[in-house]
Amino acid sequence: VQGTNDSSIVSKLSMSNLNYIEDQYLKYFVKKPQRSALINRGYYLRSKAIEYVVQLFLLSELDSNVKQIISIGAGFDTRYFWAKDFFNRYQDKQKLKYVEIDFPGVMNRKVNLGSEFGLYQSTSINKNGHNVICKTDDYAAIGYDLRTIGPQLRDLLTEVEIDFTQPTLFISEVVLAYLTGSQSSRVLSWINHNFSNSFLCIFEQIFPHDGFGQVMRRHFEKLGSPLLSICDFPTIESHKSRHKKFGFHVSNAIDLHSFYTNLISLEERRRVEKLEMFDEFEGWHQMCMHYFIMLSTNSISSTLTKIYFEVIAIFTEMSNVPVEQSHMVQADLKIGSVQAYGHCMALTSILQNKYVILAGGYGIPLMENSPTALPHSRLKKISLFNLSTNDFYICHNALDEVSCPLHASLVSYQIDLNSTSIFMFGGRTSPVSCTNSLRMIEIFKRGGENFNFTQRTVQPNSNVKPEPRWRHSSSIVDHQIIVVGGRNSLTVFNDIWSFDINSLIWSKFENESDHFKPRHSHSAVLWENNPTRSVIISGGLGKDMNPLNDILVILKYLSFFPSGLDIQPNLLPRYSHTSHIMGNILLLVGGVQFSHRSCDDIAVINLATKTWYKRISLPCSVDNSPIRLLGHVSCLTKKTSECVLTFFGGGSNCFSFGTSFNKSPFKVKLNLRC
């Protein structure tokens, strides 16, 4: 547990060096930063959330001569120096008293490092093993194990001149989670018993049971610092109930996504989002929804209880839609693993057999007859999956690889019974560049179960063509490829393009619809609603990372003009999902979903009645491995009232928890009866 401090401070220095925040003191406590755009942005938001509450407390008009802050499990945090500078700028009538508590070994290391650079002008620096390691006029460092909280801690706080009746803010930044449920509850009870005007700022993890939550828990278990109480208090509501039980009124509690969207200005968000190239939206949003910040108080003073932060709810609670369970049919479909995200797929027929074509993405390369797992990399092979036999095949050509960017799109155009053409458009070729090339990949069956492919770049017969992009969608209607939305490093698009396979000409359709907002990472599916054929677009991320919950119909006979469907009740915003249609039934499968509780499910929508009438819950794990239902691709096998969904790949870069993938394809059976 003490080691988590070292990894945390390294990440904080990294994001400070890149100007996410200004902190001139971190460099004294760590020598070498690490670099990851996702980790930098995560620690930025973590820092801003705690800073927001501390600033709220320091600026509050409380009738007292001192404001006290006690940081439990403080580690090498430098917030004392920031709070001191901030307090001196804005307060001239009150005193600040700041106390940090952590294991004796951690606090000794911190004080020794800081003293080398003159950061602690101490009246007494302990060298003899006493718990009060450092004491100045406005600061104290105490070495103490919170698992043994009791009278000794009160004695130590008395020794450093803490007044138990004055307004006191306790900061617990991912600390209580490392204690058991009973141990952490004793900490809350002790604070309530000893401090009559206390505030608690709690920052912790929630939702331990979904796919991301399981990855998060296993990460800490591997480090030897398991989250011991997260399963006892898995939601914001359970934390609120516990605080109420121990005498605290909760001012507010929100997940980090709500904090980022509501309490950080749009101007500041845009500044931060320009600091580094960023394409890890799934990991970012899932991290934000699995951490929360809460402020509570046990004070009965009307003045003191006015310290709170207001947040406008931006997402409604989950609608009261009936829930059914899906049924796992089969996993590990005659293959060791298909571990990837950012890949693309198409369905095709070859010699009357239905195949799923998988191409591109990032993950663990699939090797024939090799039991050895290879490192993560860009995937350069095309594979085929036979839907009837559950067999996988790797497709070959002279070079044995295909250039597949991340987040490209793939559509299938049938030539004859023996071969098929796959069109791949766009994609990200590097963190700062993308492409607008259209490539045709022809796949042939060459006897037995041997598949070959050739590839070439399609040269259009005009100079007009879409801008380079990734995270767009492509659909095929008759002989036209319809490309919708997407993004590049600067722009989120709301355009619609058509490529005529016969004439080799790109056409852009004028978009005058208020319904069609800029979007990327949405889903598209063909709806053959006789006599019309149209493309159904769902969800996605809009400008400024605003998630969308709309359903659009792009009708062919209106030159692909988009119109919105008013689905009732309102859908949850989601992106990085897949979609399928059976008759008039639309399925929105998985993805990053924005709600006040985490969920992995399928929204079942009747397009004829415009009704969201059912949710189907998907499994959170298979063969004891977490399921990540985002960044995946899926295939629907239709029957009269039942159907089977087959999932391939899925996963994301998960904040500081590493990259995780679904380990193998799996199938689930669904009942779609209205």
N, C-alpha and C positions, 0 to 999 in steps of 0.2 A: 504494500500500500504506500509506503514511503517513497518507493521508486516512481510512482505515478507523478510525483512532483517534478522529477527530473525531465520526463518526457513532456510534461505540460509547459514548463518554463522555456524549453527549446522551441516549442511551437509558438509561444507568445513572442519570443524574440524575432522569429521569422516574419510574423505578420507586422511587427513594429518596424523592422528594417525596410519593409516594402510600403511604408506610410499608410497602413490601415489605421493605426493609431499613433500618437506621439508618446513615447515613453523612453526617457533618457537614462533610466535606471536599470532596465533589464540587462543591459550589456555587462553589468558588474556581477551578475549571478550565473551567467552561462556564456560559454565561449563560442560555440558553433551552432548556428541556427540550421533548421532543415527547411526545405521548400516544397510546398504543395499548395496549389491554388485553393483546393477544397478545405484543407486544414487551416490555411491562413484565414479564409473567410469565416470558417466556423469559430475560430478563437477570437476573431474580431467581434462577432456577434455576442459571444459569451462575455467578453470584456465590456462591451457596450451595455449589456443588460444589467450587470452588476453595478457598473458606473452610474447608470441611470438611477437606480434605487439609492445609492450612496449620495449622489448629488441631491436627490429629493429630500433625503434626511438632513443633509448639511444646510440646505437653504430654507428648511421649515422654520416657521416662527414659533418656537417653543419657549415657554416661560422657564428658562433654566440658565445657569451660568456656565454649563459645560455640556458638550455633546460627546458621547462615548461610543466608540466602535470596537467591537470585539470580533475578530476574524478567527473562527475555529477551523483547524486544518489548513492554516494559511500557506504552508509551504514557502516557496520563494516568491510569492506574490509581491508586487511592488506598489500595490494600491495605497499603502500608507503614505508614500511620498507624493503621489498624485493628490490624495485627500488633503494632506497638509498644505500643499501649494494652493489648491482650490479654496480651502477654508480661509487661508490668510488673505486671499484676494477679495472674498465676499463677506467675511465676518470680522468685526473689530470689537465686539462686546462679549463674545463667548470664548471659552477655551475648548480645544480638541484633545481628547484622550484616545489613543489608538493602541489596542492590545492584540497581539498575534499569539495564537496557541497552536502548537503542533507537537509531534513526538520530539523528545529532547535532542535526539541525533540530528533531526532536520533543522531545528531552530539554532542549535550550536553552529552547524555548517553555515547557515544563512547569516548569522551575526558575525561570524569570523570573516566571511567573504566581504560583507558590507563594511566592516571596520577597516579592512585593508585600504579602502578607498575613502575613508572618512565619512561614511554615510550615517553612522550612528555616533552622535556626540554624547556618549553615555556617561552618566554619573556613576554607574556600576556595571561592569561586564563580568559575569560570573565565569570563573575558571575552575570551580571546585565541585561541580556536579549538582549545584542547587537548581531548583526548578525555574527560578527567575533568572533568566540568562542575560537579559539586558534591560536597563531601566533608564529612561530620560524623563524630561519634564512632560513630554506629550506622547511617549511611546514606551511600550514594554513588550518583551518577548518571553513567553513562558513555555517551557518544555513539559508537556503533559499528555498522557494517554486518555483520550475521551472515553474509552471503553470502561474506565474505572471512575467515571464522574461521581463526585460526592463532596463532602465537606472540605477536603484538601484544596479543591479548586477555588472555593470561596475564600479560603485563607490566602491563597496566592494572589487572587484579584484584590483582596484587601491590602496586601503588601505593596501592590503597585498602585494603590490609591484610587481604585474604582469605587464610585458611589452607587450603591445598589438601588437608590431611589431616583436617580437622574435618567433622562432619556438615553437608551442604549440600543444601538443597532447591532445585531448579531448577523454576521455573514457566514453562510455555509455553502461553499461553492464545490459541489460534488464531493461531499464529505460524509454526510449521514448515510449515503448509499453503501459505503464500505463497512458500516456497522450492521449488526443484525437488527431485525425489527424491534426487539425488546430493548437493545442497547440504545438505538437512536431515539426511541420513545422516552427512555430515561433522561436523555439530554434535553428534550423538549420539556419534560416535567421539571427538571432541575432549574432550567432558565425561568420558567413560570413561577416556581417556588421562591427563587432568590431575587428576581428583578421585578419591580412593580410597574415599570414603564419601559418595557422592552419591545423591540421590533425584531422580527426574524425575516431575513432575506435568504430564501432557500433556492438553490439552483441544482436540479437533479434530472435523472433520466426517468422516462415512463415507457409504457407499452412494451413489456419484455417478451411477449409471446408471439408477435407476428414475425415475418421473415427478417426484417431489419433488427428487431429487438433481440432475436436469437443470435444473430451475428454479433451484435453489440455485447451481449452477455458472454458469449464464448471468447471474444477478444480479451475481456478483463479476466476471465478464468485462466486463459493461457498465460497472462502476465502474472498470475498468482495473486491477483487482487480482485476477487469476485464481487459483484454487486449483491451484497448479502440481503438487502431489504427490498429490492425492487419488486420482487414477486409478492411481497406482503402489501406493498403500496404501489400498484401498477398504473394508476391513473391520477389525474389532477384531483378528481373528486375524492379519491381515497386519501390523498394528502390533506385536503381541506377538512375532511371528517376527523382525521387524527389531530390536527391542530386545534379544532374545536373541542375535542375530547380533553385536551391538556390545557385548556383555558385561553386559547388564542382566537381572536376574531380575524378572519382572512380578509384583507383589503382587496386583493386581487391576485389571480393566478392565471397565467397564460403560457401557451407554448411559444417557442422562439419564432415560429413563422408569424404568428400574430404580432409579436413584439416588433419584428423587423418591418412588417408591413405598416403597422400603425404608429409606432413611436420613433422610427428613424425616418427622417424627411426624405422625400423623393430625390432632392438634390444630393443629399449625402449618399443615398443608395446608388445613384448613378455614378458618383465619384468612386465609390468602392468597386463597383462592377467594371470600371475601366482600368483598374490597377493591374489586373492579370487576365490573360486569355482564359476563359472559363467555359467548359462544356460538360460539367458534372452536375447538371441540374437535379437529377434523381437523388444522388447521394446528399446533395445540399438540402433539398426539401425534406427528405426522410429524417436527416439529422435534426432539422429544425422542429419537426413534429414529435421527436422523441426526447426533447429536452424542454423543461419548463422553468419559469421563474415565479416565485410566490413571495408576497409580502404579507405578514400577519403581525398582530400586536395583542398584548394582554392588558394594555392601558385602558383605564376607565375614563380618562380625561378626554373631554370633547375636543380640546385643542390637539391633543396627540393623535387621536384617531382620525384626524383629517389628513394625515399623511397617507396617500394612496396614489396609484397611477390609474388613469382612466384609459380604457381600451374599447373601441367600438368593434363589436363582433363583425367580422367580414365574411364568415361562412356560417350558414345555418347548421343546426344540429341535424344528424341523420334523420331523414324522414321515416315515418312509421310504415315502412314497406315490409310485407311478409318476407321472411327469410327461410330458405331451404338449404339443405346441405348437399354438396356434390358428393359423388362417390368415386373414390380412386379405383381405376380399372387396371392400370398396368404401369409399372415404372421400369427403368433400365431396359429399354426396348432393343435388346440384342446388341448393345453397344456399351462400352465402358463409360463414356461421358461425351456430352456436347456442351461445353462450357464456354459461353460467349454472351456478349451483349453488343448492341450497335450493329448487329447483322441484319440481313434482309432475307425475304423468302418469296417464293412464287409457287403456285400449284400448276401442274401440267400433266398431260397424258402421253405416255409412250407405249405403243403396242397394247393399248387398251388397259394399261396399268396406271393408276394414279400415283404420282410422285410429288413429294415436297422438295423443292430446290432451295438449298441454304447456301448463302454466299456472304463473304466479308465479315466485318465485325472485329472485335477485340476479345481475346480469350486464350484458352489453352488449345494449341493445334491438335487436330484429330489425325492420328497416325495409324495407318493400316498395320495390323499384326505387331503393334508395339505396346508393351505393358508399361512403359516408362512415361510418366507425365512430363511434358515439356513446359518451359517457362511461359508466362503470359506474353503475347505478342499480337501484331496484326495478323489476321487470318487470311490466307491467300489460296485456299482451296475451295472448290465447289463440291458439295456433297448432295446426294439424293437419298430420300427416304421413301421406301415403298409402303404405302398406307395399308396394303392388304397383308403383307408378310412381316411388317415391322423391321425390315432389313435396311441397313445403311450401305451406301456405296460412295466411294470417292471418284469424282470425275477427273479424267486426265486429258492433258494435251502435251505438245512437244516440250513446253516449258514447265509443266506440272504445277502451274500456279496461275492465278488471275489477280489482276490489280484491283483490289476491292477497298475503297475508302470506307470510313465509318459513317453510319447513318445515311447510306445511300438508299435508293428505292429499286424494287425489282418487280417487273410484270412479265407475264408469259403470253406469247403469241403463237398459237398452234400453226405449224406449217403442214404437216401430214401425220399419218399414224406412227411413223418411225422416228420423227425428229420434232424438236420444238425450238423456238427462238425465245431467248430471255433478253429483255431490255433493261439495262441498269443505267440509272440517271443520277447525277450529282453525288454528293457525299463529301465528307471532310478528309482531306489528304494530309493535313498537318494541323497542329493547334492554331495556326493563324491563316490557313488557306483552305479553300474548298473548290469544287469543280462544277462545271455545267456540261461536261461531256456526256454524250449518250452512246453507250456501247451495246452492241448486239452480241450475245453469247449463244451460239448454236450447240445443242446437245444431241448426240447420236448414240444409239445403242449398237455396239459392234460385236454381236454374238455373245451368247451366255449372259453373264451379268457384268459385262464390261461397257463402260460409258466413256465417251470422249467428248471434248468440246473444242470449239474454235472461237476466237473473239476478234472483233474489229470495232473501231470507232466509226459511228455513223456520222457522215458529213451532211448537214442540212442543205437544202437547195435555196436558202435565203440567209441573209445576215442577221435577221431578227431571231433572237433566242433568249431564254430565261437567263437571269443573272446566276452566277454560281451560288450554290446553297447546299445545306444539309438539314436533316430533321424535317424534311418535307414529306408529302405522300404522293404516290403515283397509283393510278388505276387505269384499266384498259376498257374502253367502251367501243365495241366493234373494232375498227382499225385505227382508233385514236388513243394515244396515251395522254391522260389528264394528270397534270402536275399541279399541286395545290400547296401554297404557303412555303414554309421553311424559313431558314435564317442563314445569315453569314455572320462574320465577327462583329458587325455593326448594326445590321438591320434585321427586323422580323417582317416577313413579307405577308401581304394579303392578296396576292395575285393568283390568277388561274391561267394556265397555259395548256395548249393542246398540240401534240405532235402527230401529224398524219403519217402513218407508216407507209402508205402508198406513194404520196407525193413528196415525202421527206421535208415537210414544211412545218415550222413552228408558228402558232398563232396565239396571240394574247387576247383574252376576253376582257372587255371593259367591266370593271366592278363598281357599280353605283349602289350596291346594297349596304344598308346600315348594319345588316346582320353579320356581314363577313368581316370580322376583325382580324388583324394580323395574328398569325399563329405559327407555331412549330410544335413538333412532337405530338401531333394529333393523330387520329386514325381515320382511314378511309376504307369504304367497302362498297361494292357494286350492288345496287338494289334493282332487280329485274321485276318491276311492278308493272305487269302487262297492262296496256301496250307500251308503257314508257320504260326507259332504262335511265337510271340516275345514280349518282355517287352520293353516299351518305358520309358526311364529315362530322366527327365528334371531338369535342374537347380540345386540349392542347394548351400550350403556354403562349400568352400574348406579350405585348410590349411591357417592359418593366417587370417581367416575370409574373404577370397576373394570370392565374390559372382560369381556364374557361370551362363552362359546363353546358354549352349549347349543342344543339343538333342542327346541322344544315343539310339541305337537299340541293344538289347541283344537277339541274335538269338538262338533259341533252337537247331536247327540242326547243329550249329557250337559249340556245348557244351557251350552255353551261352556266346559266345565271343562278347564283345561290339564293335560297330562301330559307328562313328559319322555321323550325317546328317548335311549337309551344308545348313542351312535354310537362305533364303534371303527375306527381309533385315534382318540384325542382330537383334536377340531378345534382349530385356532388361534382364539383370541379375535379377533373382528372386529366392526366397526360401520360405519355409513354405506355399506353395501353394498346390492345388490339381490339378489333371489332369484327363481327360476323352477322350474317342475316340468314334466317331460315323462314321463307315465306314473308310475312309481315313482321316477324319478330327480330328485333335488333339486340345483339349482345355486346355490351362494353365490358371487356375482360381485363381485370387487374389494373396495373398502372399505379402512378402516384396519385393518391386520392386525398382531397383536402376536407377534413372533417375534424370534429372535436374528439373523435376516437379513431384509432387506427383500424384499418380494415383491408382485407384482401378478398374481393368478391367480384361477381358479375352482375351488372345491372341489366335486367331483362325488360325490354320496352316494346310495346305494341305500337308500331308505326301507324296502323290504321286508326286506332283510337287515341293516339298520342298520349299513351299512359305508361308510366313506369310502374309496373304492377308486381314485380318480384325481385328479390335479391337472392343470388345463389352464393353461399359461402364456399370458398375454396380452401383446401388444406394449407396449413402453415409450414408443414414439413413432410418429407417423404424419406423413408429409410433413415430416420433420425438426422436428416440434413434439412436446414432451413430452405424454404421455397421463396424465391425473389420474383414476384409477379410484376416485373417492370423491365423494360428493355428486352422483352422476350418476343418471340413470334409464335403464332398458334394456327392450327388448322382445324376446321369444323367438318366432321363427318356426319352427314344428315341422315335422319330416319324420320318416321312419321311424327312421333311426339317426343322421342328421345334422340339425343345426339351425343357424340363423343368429341371432346376437345383434346387435341394433342399439342403439348407445349414443347418448344425447343429453345434452350438457352434462357437467358434472363439473368439480371444481376446489375451491379453498379459498383462504383468506387464509393466505399462507405466511410466518409469522413476520415478519422484516424484509425478505423478498424480494419483497414485493408480492403482489397478487392474481393468480392464474393460472387459466385456463380451458382446457378442451379446445376447440380452434378450430372443429371441425366434427363433425357426426355421422359415425360410421363403423360398418362391419359386420365381424364376424368369424365364420368357420365353425367349428363344433365337431363332433367325432365322439364320440358318447356310448355307443358299444358297450361293454358290460361286459367 
